[in-house]
């Protein structure tokens, strides 16, 4: 889906700038600069999803093995702990990139065109949803870290069950935020297409 954002921002830019007023053109150009910056950030997301997939496989393996033989699962726990640490580092970088690339609507000034104003608002909605999604992933990461750090010879099964429940809740929240972010992206892309037809 994020590749669609790249497509619209680059293909329509040349066509649209010739048909707009100077002020409108400047606003549109600024918006496109932020889109390009966000697309650069999104390249980090691909390696992040690969790490998250690896951690999910380790987690599932651990749950399948159970916690009866702590000595046998130590390597699996260490692998999970390592992956969660790497995810945390990459998530922080991704969040920094997204926040740095975010559009500050004040820099656009007053937008006289209703259509362009709607486009900017849709983009703002997308960025807001993206930030919430990243925050949900950070919460999930914390729950995973707590889970792996808590696995030792003295841990009670009830404690592990509580931490697994926290992970499951965090996964549900991240999934909801992911859906919201995808819907916001689709709404923005649709608005971008419609703006291209008008201008």
Buried (B, 14 or more C-beta within 10 A) or exposed (E): EBEEBBEBBEEBBEEBBEEBEEBBBBBBEBBBBBBBBBBEBBEBBEEBEEBBEBBBEBBEEBEEEEBEEEEEBEEBBEBBBBBBEBBBEBBEEBBEBBEEBBBEEEEBEEBEBEBBBBBBBBBBBBBBBBBBBBBBBBBBBBBBBBBBEBBEEEEEEEEBEBBBEBBEEBBEBBEEBBEBBBBBBBBBBEBBEBBBEEB
